[in-house]
């Protein structure tokens, strides 16, 4: 098993960045509209990686880590909906 030295070593973090980039590219083709749907989708997709990073920073405190991972899951589900 590889030693995790930084946040960037986490597969889930790398996947979050990759998927956020894909979502950004897809939303570039969205029509211009009043309620900023594309912007909301982009922000929620980026939030997943941000929450994973925050969880990594708090990994010594299990309750805080689990809480951040649950928030990241919630953001991912929001993006899918």
N, CA, C and O of each residue as an XYZ file, in Angstrom:
324
protein
N       0.832     -1.178      0.000
C       0.000      0.000      0.000
C       0.884      1.251      0.000
O       1.841      1.352      0.767
N       0.549      2.184     -0.860
C       1.335      3.400     -0.982
C       1.094      4.326      0.204
O       0.005      4.361      0.777
N       2.122      5.065      0.555
C       2.016      6.031      1.640
C       1.428      7.325      1.072
O       1.892      7.839      0.054
N       0.416      7.831      1.738
C      -0.202      9.091      1.323
C       0.565     10.237      1.961
O       0.570     10.391      3.182
N       1.210     11.033      1.129
C       2.010     12.138      1.641
C       1.278     13.476      1.559
O       1.577     14.402      2.313
N       0.326     13.570      0.648
C      -0.410     14.823      0.514
C      -1.818     14.541      0.003
O      -2.158     13.421     -0.378
N      -2.591     15.562      0.012
C      -3.961     15.497     -0.488
C      -3.999     15.015     -1.934
O      -4.892     14.260     -2.319
N      -3.041     15.447     -2.721
C      -3.016     15.112     -4.148
C      -2.777     13.628     -4.409
O      -2.959     13.161     -5.534
N      -2.377     12.892     -3.395
C      -2.194     11.446     -3.534
C      -3.508     10.678     -3.424
O      -3.560      9.495     -3.760
N      -4.557     11.329     -2.962
C      -5.844     10.658     -2.797
C      -6.536     10.491     -4.144
O      -6.700     11.458     -4.888
N      -6.942      9.262     -4.455
C      -7.665      8.999     -5.694
C      -8.958      9.794     -5.753
O      -9.319     10.315     -6.808
N      -9.659      9.892     -4.628
C     -10.937     10.595     -4.609
C     -10.756     12.087     -4.910
O     -11.613     12.697     -5.548
N      -9.658     12.669     -4.459
C      -9.395     14.081     -4.752
C      -9.101     14.273     -6.233
O      -9.619     15.202     -6.854
N      -8.280     13.411     -6.799
C      -7.971     13.490     -8.220
C      -9.226     13.307     -9.063
O      -9.411     14.001    -10.063
N     -10.088     12.378     -8.662
C     -11.342     12.152     -9.371
C     -12.258     13.368     -9.265
O     -12.914     13.737    -10.239
N     -12.306     13.991     -8.092
C     -13.137     15.188     -7.911
C     -12.689     16.307     -8.848
O     -13.527     16.993     -9.434
N     -11.391     16.497     -8.994
C     -10.882     17.531     -9.900
C     -11.210     17.211    -11.351
O     -11.620     18.084    -12.116
N     -11.023     15.946    -11.721
C     -11.310     15.529    -13.091
C     -12.778     15.733    -13.435
O     -13.107     16.251    -14.502
N     -13.660     15.324    -12.528
C     -15.098     15.451    -12.783
C     -15.537     16.909    -12.790
O     -16.417     17.284    -13.566
N     -14.939     17.734    -11.939
C     -15.276     19.163    -11.930
C     -14.896     19.805    -13.265
O     -15.622     20.658    -13.775
N     -13.761     19.396    -13.827
C     -13.355     19.918    -15.140
C     -14.337     19.490    -16.218
O     -14.710     20.287    -17.078
N     -14.758     18.225    -16.169
C     -15.738     17.740    -17.152
C     -17.045     18.518    -17.043
O     -17.628     18.910    -18.055
N     -17.499     18.738    -15.821
C     -18.746     19.477    -15.602
C     -18.614     20.900    -16.125
O     -19.549     21.428    -16.727
N     -17.475     21.519    -15.902
C     -17.265     22.871    -16.405
C     -17.382     22.910    -17.921
O     -18.029     23.798    -18.476
N     -16.753     21.942    -18.593
C     -16.803     21.912    -20.057
C     -18.220     21.689    -20.572
O     -18.627     22.301    -21.559
N     -18.969     20.820    -19.913
C     -20.352     20.563    -20.326
C     -21.204     21.818    -20.138
O     -22.015     22.155    -21.000
N     -21.021     22.503    -19.020
C     -21.861     23.665    -18.731
C     -21.512     24.881    -19.598
O     -22.274     25.846    -19.642
N     -20.384     24.839    -20.274
C     -20.056     25.930    -21.197
C     -21.078     25.999    -22.330
O     -21.300     27.065    -22.905
N     -21.697     24.871    -22.650
C     -22.678     24.824    -23.735
C     -24.093     25.134    -23.271
O     -25.015     25.144    -24.085
N     -24.283     25.384    -21.993
C     -25.613     25.719    -21.499
C     -26.024     27.087    -22.048
O     -25.177     27.964    -22.218
N     -27.297     27.272    -22.322
C     -27.739     28.590    -22.788
C     -27.632     29.622    -21.664
O     -27.687     29.283    -20.482
N     -27.480     30.870    -22.055
C     -27.463     31.952    -21.066
C     -28.857     32.055    -20.463
O     -29.860     32.051    -21.177
N     -28.904     32.147    -19.143
C     -30.209     32.218    -18.494
C     -30.136     33.052    -17.242
O     -29.058     33.388    -16.753
N     -31.276     33.372    -16.746
C     -31.390     34.332    -15.670
C     -30.982     33.775    -14.301
O     -30.478     34.531    -13.470
N     -31.177     32.515    -14.048
C     -30.997     31.980    -12.697
C     -29.627     31.365    -12.450
O     -29.414     30.758    -11.401
N     -28.722     31.498    -13.355
C     -27.336     31.043    -13.192
C     -27.231     29.562    -12.840
O     -26.464     29.186    -11.953
N     -27.990     28.735    -13.522
C     -27.948     27.293    -13.268
C     -26.549     26.737    -13.498
O     -26.053     25.952    -12.691
N     -25.912     27.137    -14.591
C     -24.567     26.637    -14.898
C     -23.599     26.999    -13.772
O     -22.788     26.168    -13.362
N     -23.679     28.223    -13.275
C     -22.798     28.656    -12.200
C     -23.034     27.837    -10.930
O     -22.082     27.450    -10.254
N     -24.280     27.578    -10.614
C     -24.595     26.784     -9.425
C     -24.055     25.367     -9.549
O     -23.522     24.817     -8.586
N     -24.190     24.777    -10.725
C     -23.682     23.420    -10.946
C     -22.160     23.405    -10.835
O     -21.588     22.502    -10.224
N     -21.518     24.383    -11.414
C     -20.050     24.456    -11.346
C     -19.570     24.590     -9.905
O     -18.638     23.901     -9.492
N     -20.207     25.479     -9.140
C     -19.788     25.681     -7.750
C     -19.981     24.425     -6.912
O     -19.123     24.089     -6.095
N     -21.096     23.728     -7.104
C     -21.319     22.526     -6.300
C     -20.343     21.415     -6.691
O     -19.930     20.630     -5.837
N     -19.968     21.341     -7.973
C     -19.009     20.311     -8.372
C     -17.615     20.606     -7.827
O     -16.887     19.684     -7.457
N     -17.237     21.885     -7.775
C     -15.934     22.242     -7.195
C     -15.920     22.052     -5.687
O     -14.870     21.791     -5.099
N     -17.074     22.181     -5.067
C     -17.148     22.057     -3.615
C     -16.770     20.663     -3.145
O     -16.282     20.504     -2.026
N     -16.983     19.657     -3.969
C     -16.634     18.287     -3.568
C     -15.133     18.201     -3.286
O     -14.729     17.713     -2.230
N     -14.314     18.667     -4.213
C     -12.861     18.641     -4.011
C     -12.426     19.489     -2.829
O     -11.520     19.113     -2.085
N     -13.070     20.627     -2.658
C     -12.746     21.517     -1.538
C     -13.050     20.836     -0.201
O     -12.262     20.926      0.741
N     -14.189     20.159     -0.126
C     -14.555     19.482      1.123
C     -13.646     18.291      1.404
O     -13.337     18.012      2.562
N     -13.216     17.591      0.367
C     -12.253     16.499      0.558
C     -10.941     17.081      1.087
O     -10.320     16.506      1.980
N     -10.525     18.213      0.539
C      -9.293     18.862      1.015
C      -9.428     19.279      2.472
O      -8.494     19.116      3.257
N     -10.580     19.813      2.832
C     -10.788     20.219      4.221
C     -10.814     19.001      5.139
O     -10.287     19.044      6.251
N     -11.421     17.926      4.675
C     -11.411     16.683      5.454
C     -10.005     16.156      5.649
O      -9.664     15.673      6.729
N      -9.178     16.248      4.605
C      -7.779     15.812      4.705
C      -7.056     16.612      5.789
O      -6.277     16.062      6.567
N      -7.323     17.903      5.826
C      -6.674     18.758      6.815
C      -7.111     18.397      8.237
O      -6.361     18.619      9.187
N      -8.310     17.847      8.388
C      -8.834     17.512      9.714
C      -8.805     16.006      9.994
O      -9.510     15.533     10.886
N      -8.015     15.267      9.257
C      -8.055     13.802      9.342
C      -7.683     13.244     10.711
O      -8.029     12.106     11.028
N      -6.997     14.014     11.511
C      -6.646     13.523     12.852
C      -7.848     13.478     13.780
O      -7.837     12.778     14.793
N      -8.875     14.221     13.433
C     -10.081     14.272     14.261
C     -11.197     13.547     13.514
O     -11.824     14.105     12.614
N     -11.433     12.298     13.902
C     -12.314     11.427     13.134
C     -13.704     12.020     12.930
O     -14.233     11.941     11.821
N     -14.308     12.603     13.940
C     -15.659     13.147     13.808
C     -15.685     14.287     12.785
O     -16.610     14.365     11.976
N     -14.686     15.167     12.812
C     -14.624     16.279     11.862
C     -14.385     15.760     10.446
O     -14.959     16.269      9.483
N     -13.532     14.744     10.329
C     -13.247     14.143      9.028
C     -14.502     13.520      8.439
O     -14.825     13.762      7.276
N     -15.206     12.729      9.217
C     -16.428     12.078      8.747
C     -17.465     13.121      8.361
O     -18.160     12.962      7.357
N     -17.576     14.178      9.142
C     -18.515     15.244      8.829
C     -18.208     15.872      7.467
O     -19.122     16.097      6.673
N     -16.950     16.154      7.194
C     -16.574     16.760      5.914
C     -16.825     15.804      4.759
O     -17.237     16.240      3.684
N     -16.589     14.524      4.953
C     -16.844     13.563      3.890
C     -18.354     13.452      3.623
O     -18.767     13.275      2.477
N     -19.167     13.553      4.663
C     -20.616     13.553      4.477
C     -21.071     14.800      3.720
O     -21.972     14.723      2.884
N     -20.458     15.940      4.006
C     -20.788     17.166      3.279
C     -20.393     17.035      1.807
O     -21.129     17.475      0.923
N     -19.234     16.431      1.546
C     -18.798     16.230      0.166
C     -19.766     15.315     -0.581
O     -20.071     15.548     -1.751
N     -20.245     14.275      0.098
C     -21.226     13.384     -0.508
C     -22.498     14.152     -0.825
O     -23.081     13.977     -1.895
N     -22.924     14.991      0.086
C     -24.114     15.805     -0.137
C     -23.964     16.727     -1.342
O     -24.900     16.879     -2.127
N     -22.791     17.343     -1.494
C     -22.546     18.211     -2.639
C     -22.566     17.404     -3.939
O     -23.089     17.866     -4.954
N     -21.998     16.203     -3.902
C     -22.011     15.352     -5.094
C     -23.432     14.972     -5.470
O     -23.786     14.977     -6.650
N     -24.237     14.648     -4.495
C     -25.626     14.283     -4.750
C     -26.410     15.486     -5.287
O     -27.276     15.336     -6.149
N     -26.099     16.673     -4.772
C     -26.754     17.896     -5.241
C     -26.437     18.134     -6.710
O     -27.308     18.527     -7.486
N     -25.186     17.892     -7.087
C     -24.777     18.066     -8.479
C     -25.504     17.082     -9.374
O     -25.913     17.440    -10.479
N     -25.674     15.838     -8.915
C     -26.369     14.833     -9.719
C     -27.839     15.149     -9.887
O     -28.424     14.867    -10.933
N     -28.441     15.735     -8.861
C     -29.873     16.028     -8.923
C     -30.096     17.165     -9.881
O     -31.235     17.582    -10.090
